[in-house]
Amino acid sequence: MNLTVYNSAGEQVGKYDIDPSELSPKINKQLLHDAVVMYQANLRQGTFRTKSRGEVAGTTKKMYRQKGTGNARAGSKRSGVRRGGGHIFAKRPRDFGWRMPRKALQSATRMALAARLADEEVMLVESLDFEAPKTSAMAATLKSLGVAGKTVLVSSDTHNGNLWKSARNIEGVTVSPVAELNALLILQPRAIVMTTAAIDAFREETKRVREGSRTKAARKQGGRAAVRSRGAIQSQEEGGA
């Protein structure tokens, strides 16, 4: 597929050829779901706490006698069914975080970007270099690209301090270098704006990971073949003896 490349003024300056299957041959929705849920769970603070009936103020004396009043049976004022009483299932601080395998998360990141590319939800810009932090310049660029007022992920090839400072005060805009992208960051916003250098860096990293996997698989296969050959030679020697 051919993506249009824009400049900071929103003018078309070229085309960029990329195949989403190059990043990920298939899209595993269950893996994407698990990754997003994990990132969201890790963002929860879990710093809530409520008092049980043993922690609220008040006497533990029985409110009135058991029989003869015509009322329902009642014990302590601290009971959870009464105003001012403790919570029946009191909340306690907890950690909601959990982890997934690193390679699964890396695969989910590639799948997420491949899915957004396939849906034509990624815009490429020639560069986003600012001589100094300028929020108005960044807002003008987003407006010229037609993504003003939306939640936007802006990604560069490396950390760019001027870019981050120019976009940090714009509501709904997130800036992240390509090395820090994850499935949640990619799938959450309505639009994605990437520099051509950023997507090139993402493709290079994907290529490096795949080549490493192939090399590791080849070494493993070679090791197995060597073990089998040694076993065959040993069996022949034993048979000859």
matplotlib code that plots the C-alpha trace (Angstrom):
import matplotlib.pyplot as plt

x = [0.0, 1.1, 0.8, 0.9, 3.7, 2.9, 5.0, 4.3, 2.1, -0.2, 1.0, 1.7, 5.4, 5.6, 4.5, 5.7, 5.3, 4.7, 3.0, 1.3, 2.1, 5.7, 5.3, 2.9, 1.7, -1.5, -3.5, -4.3, -7.1, -6.9, -3.3, -4.0, -6.9, -4.7, -1.9, -4.2, -5.9, -2.4, -1.3, -4.5, -4.3, -0.8, -2.0, -4.4, -3.1, -5.2, -4.7, -8.3, -9.3, -12.5, -13.2, -14.6, -17.1, -14.1, -12.5, -15.4, -16.1, -18.9, -19.9, -20.2, -23.1, -26.3, -28.7, -31.8, -32.9, -33.5, -37.2, -40.2, -39.7, -41.4, -38.4, -36.0, -33.1, -30.2, -26.7, -23.9, -24.2, -21.1, -23.1, -22.6, -26.4, -26.6, -25.5, -22.1, -21.3, -18.4, -18.3, -19.4, -16.7, -14.2, -11.8, -8.1, -5.1, -4.1, -1.8, -3.7, -0.5, 0.5, 2.9, 3.0, 6.0, 8.2, 8.1, 4.3, 4.2, 6.6, 4.5, 1.3, 3.0, 3.8, 0.3, -1.3, 0.7, 0.0, -3.7, -3.8, -1.8, -4.2, -7.2, -5.4, -5.3, -1.6, -0.5, 3.2, 5.0, 8.3, 9.7, 8.6, 11.7, 11.2, 14.0, 12.4, 9.4, 6.3, 2.9, 1.2, 3.4, 2.5, -1.2, -1.0, 0.7, -2.1, -4.7, -3.2, -3.1, -6.8, -6.4, -6.9, -9.4, -8.8, -6.8, -3.5, -0.3, 2.8, 5.8, 9.3, 12.4, 14.2, 13.3, 12.8, 12.6, 11.3, 8.6, 7.5, 7.4, 5.5, 2.7, 2.5, -0.1, -2.4, -5.3, -5.5, -2.0, 0.6, 4.2, 6.4, 9.6, 9.2, 11.3, 8.7, 5.6, 3.3, -0.1, -2.1, -0.4, -1.0, -4.6, -5.9, -5.9, -8.2, -5.2, -1.5, 1.1, 4.5, 7.6, 9.0, 12.2, 10.0, 8.4, 11.7, 13.1, 10.1, 10.6, 14.3, 13.7, 11.0, 13.5, 16.2, 14.0, 12.9, 16.4, 17.4, 14.6, 15.6, 19.2, 18.2, 15.9, 18.7, 21.2, 18.7, 18.0, 21.7, 22.3, 19.6, 21.1, 24.5, 23.1, 21.3, 24.5, 26.6, 24.0, 24.0, 27.8, 27.9, 25.3, 27.2, 30.4, 28.6, 27.1, 30.5, 32.1]
y = [0.0, 3.6, 6.1, 9.8, 11.7, 15.3, 18.2, 20.3, 22.5, 19.6, 19.5, 16.3, 15.8, 12.1, 8.5, 5.8, 2.1, -0.4, -3.7, -4.2, -8.0, -7.0, -6.0, -8.9, -11.6, -12.0, -10.1, -12.0, -10.1, -12.1, -11.3, -7.6, -7.7, -9.4, -6.8, -3.9, -5.3, -5.8, -2.3, -0.9, -3.1, -1.9, 1.7, 1.1, 2.5, 0.3, 2.7, 2.6, 1.5, 1.5, 0.6, -2.6, -2.9, -3.5, -0.1, 2.4, 4.4, 3.3, 1.0, -2.8, -2.9, -4.5, -1.7, -3.1, -6.4, -9.4, -9.9, -8.0, -4.7, -5.6, -4.5, -6.7, -8.2, -5.7, -6.0, -3.4, 0.0, -0.8, -3.2, -2.7, -2.4, 0.8, 4.3, 5.0, 1.3, -0.4, -1.8, -5.4, -6.3, -3.6, -2.6, -3.0, -1.7, -4.2, -4.5, -5.1, -5.5, -8.6, -9.4, -11.1, -12.6, -10.0, -11.5, -11.6, -7.9, -7.1, -9.2, -7.3, -4.0, -5.0, -6.4, -3.1, -0.9, -3.3, -3.2, 0.6, 0.7, -1.7, 0.5, 3.6, 5.3, 6.3, 9.6, 10.1, 13.4, 14.3, 15.6, 17.2, 19.2, 22.4, 24.8, 25.7, 24.5, 26.1, 24.8, 27.0, 25.6, 22.0, 22.9, 24.4, 21.2, 19.0, 21.3, 21.2, 17.4, 17.3, 15.7, 18.7, 18.0, 14.3, 12.0, 11.7, 9.7, 11.5, 9.3, 10.2, 8.0, 9.2, 11.3, 14.9, 17.3, 20.3, 18.1, 16.8, 20.3, 21.6, 19.0, 18.4, 21.1, 20.1, 18.1, 14.5, 14.5, 11.9, 12.0, 8.9, 7.8, 4.6, 2.6, 3.2, 2.3, -0.5, -2.0, 0.3, 3.5, 2.5, 1.3, 4.0, 7.2, 8.1, 9.0, 8.3, 10.7, 9.3, 10.6, 8.7, 8.1, 6.7, 4.1, 3.3, 2.6, 0.4, -1.6, -2.0, -3.3, -5.7, -7.0, -7.4, -9.4, -11.7, -12.3, -13.1, -15.6, -17.3, -17.5, -18.9, -21.5, -22.5, -23.0, -25.1, -27.2, -27.6, -28.7, -31.3, -32.6, -32.8, -34.8, -37.2, -37.7, -38.4, -40.9, -42.6, -42.9, -44.2, -46.9, -48.0, -48.3, -50.3, -52.6, -53.1, -54.0]
z = [0.0, -0.7, 2.1, 1.4, 3.0, 4.1, 5.3, 8.4, 6.3, 5.3, 1.7, -0.1, -0.7, -1.7, -1.3, 1.1, 0.1, 2.9, 3.3, 6.7, 6.5, 6.6, 10.2, 11.1, 8.8, 10.8, 13.5, 16.6, 18.3, 21.5, 21.9, 21.3, 23.9, 26.5, 26.0, 26.3, 29.4, 30.9, 30.3, 31.6, 34.7, 35.4, 35.3, 38.2, 41.5, 43.8, 46.7, 47.9, 51.4, 53.5, 57.1, 58.3, 61.2, 63.5, 62.6, 62.7, 65.8, 68.0, 70.9, 70.4, 72.9, 71.7, 70.7, 72.5, 73.8, 71.5, 72.1, 73.1, 71.2, 68.0, 66.0, 64.0, 65.9, 66.1, 67.4, 67.2, 65.7, 63.7, 61.6, 57.8, 57.3, 59.4, 58.7, 60.1, 60.2, 58.6, 55.0, 54.9, 52.3, 53.1, 50.3, 50.9, 48.9, 46.2, 43.2, 39.9, 37.9, 36.0, 33.2, 29.8, 28.0, 26.5, 23.0, 23.1, 23.9, 21.1, 18.7, 19.9, 19.2, 15.6, 15.2, 16.5, 14.0, 11.2, 11.9, 12.0, 8.7, 7.1, 8.2, 6.8, 10.2, 10.1, 8.7, 7.7, 7.8, 6.4, 9.7, 12.9, 13.9, 15.8, 16.5, 19.9, 21.8, 20.2, 21.0, 18.4, 15.6, 16.7, 16.9, 13.4, 12.1, 13.5, 12.1, 8.6, 8.8, 9.7, 13.2, 15.4, 18.2, 18.1, 20.3, 18.4, 18.9, 17.5, 17.1, 16.1, 15.5, 18.7, 21.7, 20.6, 23.5, 21.4, 19.9, 23.2, 24.8, 21.8, 22.1, 25.9, 26.5, 23.6, 24.9, 23.6, 22.1, 23.2, 22.0, 22.1, 20.4, 18.3, 20.7, 23.5, 21.5, 22.8, 21.8, 24.1, 22.8, 19.2, 19.6, 22.0, 19.9, 17.0, 14.7, 14.5, 13.1, 12.4, 10.8, 7.9, 10.0, 12.8, 10.6, 9.0, 12.4, 13.3, 10.1, 10.8, 14.3, 13.0, 10.4, 13.1, 15.4, 12.6, 11.5, 15.0, 15.4, 12.1, 13.2, 16.6, 14.9, 12.5, 15.3, 17.3, 14.2, 13.5, 17.1, 16.8, 13.6, 15.2, 18.1, 15.7, 13.6, 16.7, 17.9, 14.5, 14.4, 18.0, 17.1, 14.0, 16.1, 18.7, 16.0, 14.4, 17.7]

ax = plt.figure().add_subplot(projection="3d")
ax.plot(x, y, z, "-o")
ax.set_aspect("equal")
plt.show()
